[in-house]
């Protein structure tokens, strides 16, 4: 199974869950997607296809881990706002997801 950090390492984006090679926003599970934001990569790896209850529970636990990690920097920030911050880098996003083994 592909990890979210592997998807982001292969291609990262901001302001969309995923984008294709032309930079157009697309669904996170679209086969033409070439880059993902942190949340989009998590969704692509762990929610799609149609989730089971176990996958949903695991998915929520992953978000809890990300939220705890981000709270060390800013307790009010959501994952998409953190990913889309103008000073954010791909390496930072990959690093957080890798530390959490997501």
N, C-alpha and C positions, 0 to 999 in steps of 0.2 A: 504494500500500500504506500502510495506517495504521501509524504508529510507536507504540511502547509509550508514549512520553511524551505523545502525543496522547490515548491512552485514559485515562491517569492524570490528565491535565489536565481531561478531560471528567467524570471521576468517580474518586475514590480511596477505598480502603478498607484496613482492617487486619484481621488475624486470619482472612482468607479470601482465596482467589485471586480471587474475584469475588463480587459480590452483586447481587441484583435491586433494583428500585425499592422493594420492601418491606423491604429490608435482610436478606433471606434469602440464605445462601451458595448459590452455584450454580457450574456449570462455567464456566471462563474463555471458552469459545466458545459458551455459551448465548446465543441471541438476546435473552433477557430481561435479560442482564447490563447493569448501568448504571454499575458502578464496579469497579475492579481494584486489586490491590496491585501493586507493582513486578514481582514474579515472575509474577503472573497476567497482567499486560499483555504481558510479553515472550512468555510461552507463547501467549497468544491471537494475537499478531501474527506469530510466527515459527515456531511448531510446528504449529499447526492449520491446515488439516486434516492428515491423515496425512502425516508428514514424509518428505522424500526425504533421502538421505545428505548432499546439499549443504546442505539446510536444517538438518540436525542439526549439521553442522560449523560453519555460521555461528552457530547458536544457542549452541553451546559457546563460540565466540569472544566472543559478546556477554556471556555470563556471566563470562568471564575479564576482560573490560574492566570490568564492574561490580565484580567482586571486587577488582581493582587500585585502582579509585576508592575503594571503601569501606575498603580497607586503609590508606589515608592517614589515616583517622580511628581505626580499630580493626582490626588485622590478624586478629582472631579472629572477627569478626562475619560472619554469613551474610546474604544479601540479605533473606530473610524476617524475620529478627530485626531487622535494620536498619529495614525498612519498618514493622514492628509496634512499634517502641520508642514508649513513651508520649509522648515529647517530639517525635517525628517529625511533620513537616508535609507536606501535599500539595505545597507549593511546593518543598520540599527534594527530594522524590522526583522530581518533574517536572524539576527542575534537573539532577540527576545523569543521568537518562535522556536529557535533551536534550543535555547536554555530550558524551555518548557517541554521540549521534545514533542512539539505539535507538528 
